Amino acid sequence: MIAGLPGNMATLVAQDVEAQTDMLVYPYALAEESGEVRIDTDARAVDVRLIPMGLHEEFLQERGDHVDVIVDFTQPKSVNRNAELYCKYGIPFVMGTTGGDRDKLAEAIRGSKISALVTTNAAAQVVAVQEMIRFAAESFPGLFSGFELTIVESHQASKPDPSGTAVSLLPAFEKLGAPLSKDHITMVRSPVVQKQGLRIPEKHLGGHGYHTYTLRRPDGTVCVQVTHNILGRAPYVDGILGDIRFLYGKKGERGQVYTQIDQMRGGRAFWQRT
């Protein structure tokens, strides 16, 4: 079941799920407003009825036991409310939405009768780079003490919050000796700047993720940069399909909070495109 239709990411996930041979999209979705959307693939199509805000709990109470996994791509303001509903009605979920109170989210899962996978970035290659930065922080604490850290991230104009990928790395950079607050992450949301300054192709202005982390010694003698750029959403969708299969394989487990790294360590079959 998808939460967040007819949003872009939710729609792409629904299309790819429906195209698989081992899973189907549930013909109802949690949404902001009522309505109906058609999910088309080369193989088949499904009409999905949108359940509006205010009716989510009633719907899950009545039909939640028909759903194996919920994939959430809604809004930051809905993260904790939605997670509490999924936990209450015993539906394992993949939380792809960034924002919300992540500590409260994890607490809700650990106190529930289900397990969930929480991710800020489902693209395996980018997640691997994040893990390398965390490894450096654990292995070489204070390595960049005194260095100035800047983070510039660019996403589609419709994304209201700072990059969850960038935010998730702040503790690692702090351990490396270069702290930065969430409020000082530079968010680029202007299509003009993205197109002219970052040279992002126009067709990808509505869906991309550019990140550059710069560590600079104040006297200018050392500069270290890590950049990862993604155009389009296909790498994220590949990761979410792996998340669904991984979490389904954990059905029956209680109170476990899994991450993208847990899924990737589960084996190449979970994240490698076939």
N, C-alpha and C positions, 0 to 999 in steps of 0.2 A: 504494500500500500504506500502511496506517495502522499506526503504532506507538502503543500506549497505550489501545486498547480494553480494557474497556468504559468508560473514563473519559468524563466529560461532554463535554469539548471534542473529543476524538477521535471520539466518537459523532456529534456534530453535523457535524463535517467529513465523516465517512463518509456521512452521510445526504445532505448537499448535493452531494458528489461523485457519488453514485449517481443523483442527480436530474438531472445534467447530460447533455447530448446528446453531448459530446465526450470523456467520460472514464468509467471504470468503477472501482469498488473491487475490488482484488485480494481473492480469497476467503480470504486468510490474513492474520493480523495479529500483530505482536510484542506480547507481553503479559507480565504478571507471572506469571499462572497459566494452565493449560490450560483449554479450554472452547470454547464456541461462542456467538456472538451473531448475531441477525438484524438486518440493516439494512433498514428499511422506508421506502419513499417512495411517493408517489402513482403513480409510473410502474412501479416494480418493486421486488423485494426480493432480497437476497442473504444467504446464510448464510456467516458468516466464522468460520473456525477459528482459535482463539487458540493461538499458539506460545509456550510458557512459557519463563521464564528458564532458562538452561542449554542450551537447544536453538536459541537465536537464530543463533549462528554457523553451526552445521551446516545450518540451514534456508537462510540467505542464500547459503551456499556452493553448495547444490544448486539453489536456485530464484531467486537474486537477479537473474539475467539475464532473468527474465520480468517484472521490475518497472521501470517508467519513472521513477517518483518515489516516494520515501517521505516521508510527513508524520509528524513525531514530536511527540506530545503525551504524554510519559511523566512521569518524575519528575526533579528536579534531579540526583539521585545517578546517573542513567543517561545523562545528556547526553554525557559524553565517551566512555564505553564504547560507546554506540550509534553515535556519529559515527565513531569509529575503525572499527567494523564496516562501516558504509556506505561509507566511503572504501576500505577494504580490498577490498570486493567490487564496487566501481565503480557504486554506485547513487546518483544525485543525490538530495539530500534538502532538505526544508524543515524547519528546526529551530524549532519553535514553543515548545518547552519552555524555561523560564527557568532560571537557575542554572547550576551547573557552572563549570568553568574556561574562560572565554570566549576567553582568549588561546590556550590549548591547543587549543580547538575550531577556531579560525581557522588555527592552524598545521597541524593535521591536514588541513584542506581544501586549503590551499595546497600541501601536499606530495603531494596525491593526483592521480588521473587523472580526477576528476570536479569539478564545481562544485556549490555549495550556496547556499541562501538562509537566513540566520540572522536571526530577528526576535524582539524582546521584546514587540511589540505590532503586530498586523496591521490594526488599525482605521485606515483612511487619514486620517480627520479628526484623530485624536489624534496620529498620526505627523507630520502637518503642523504641529501645535502644537509638538511636540518640536523639529522642525526650525527653527521660528521662534526658540525659545529658544537653540538652538545658533548660529543666525545672529547673534543679539544678542551672544552671548559672543565670537564672532569679530570682530564689528564694534565692540563697545564693551567691551573687556576692562577689568575693574576698576570697572565702572559702579556696582556695589553693594558696593564695599569698605566694611567696617565694619557692613554690615547683618547682621541675624540671619536665617538661613534655617531654616524649619521645613517638613517634608514629612509630610503625613498621607495615608495611602492605605488604602483598604478593599477587601477582596476576600472571596470566599466562605471559610468556615471551613476548608475542606479544603486551601487553599493554604498551604503551610508556610513559604515563603520570602518575603522582601521583594519588592515589585513590581519586576519587571525594567524596566518603563517608568521608574519613579522612579530606580532605580540607574543606568540608562543616562544620565540627565541630570546626575548628580553632577559629572562633569568640566566640563560647561558652566557650572554654577553656581559651581564653584571658579574658573573663568576670569573670571567676572563679579565675583569678589571675595568670594563668600559660600560658603566650603567647608562641607561637611557629610559626616560619615562614614556609611557604609551602616548601621552599628549604631544610628544616631540617627534613622533613619526610623521614624515612628510607624505601626505596623501595627495596623489594626483588623480583628479576626476574630470578635468577639463579635456574634452575631445580635441580642442585646438592644440593644447600643450602636448597631448599624447601623440597627435599626428605629426606636428611640426618639430617638437623638441625631442620626443622619444622615438620618432619614426615608426610608430605602430601603424600597420596597414589599416586603411579605413574599414575594411570588412571585418576587422577584429576589434574595433573600438567598443563594440557592445559585449565583448567577452574575451578577456585576457587577464593575465596576472604577471606583472613585472616587479621584481624586487632587486634592489642593490643595497648591500650592507658595506659601508666604508669605515675602516679603522685607520685613523691618521695620527701619526706622532705630531705633537704641536709644533716642532721645529721643521716639519716638512720632510724629514729625511727618510721616513718609512710610511708607506701607504699600502694597505691590504684591502682588496675588494672581493666580495663574493656576490655574484649575480646569477639569478635564475629567472628566465622569462618563458612564459607559456602563452601561445596564441590559440584562441579557441578553448573549448571545454572538453574535448575528447579525452585527454589524459586523466582528467578528474572523473569522468564517467567510467572509464576503465577501472579506476580504483574503487569506485562505489560498487560496481558489480562484484569485485573481489570481496568487498566488505560484506555484502549481502550473503554471499556463499559462505564466507568465514563465520559470520554470526549464526547463520542457520545451522552450521555444524556444531555450534555451541548450545543449541536448544536444550533447555532443561537445566542449564547452569544458573546459579543465583548470585546476584550482587557483584558481578565482575564488570569492571570498566576497562574495555579494550581500546587500543589506539591503532592508528594506521601502521605503526611499527609492528605491533603484535600480529596484524594481518599479514604483513610482508614477510615476517619471520615464519609464518605458517607454511610457506612454500611458494615457489614460483608460480604454480598454477593459479594462485589467488590474484596475482597482479599482472602477469605477463599476457599481452594481447595474443590471441591465437588466430 
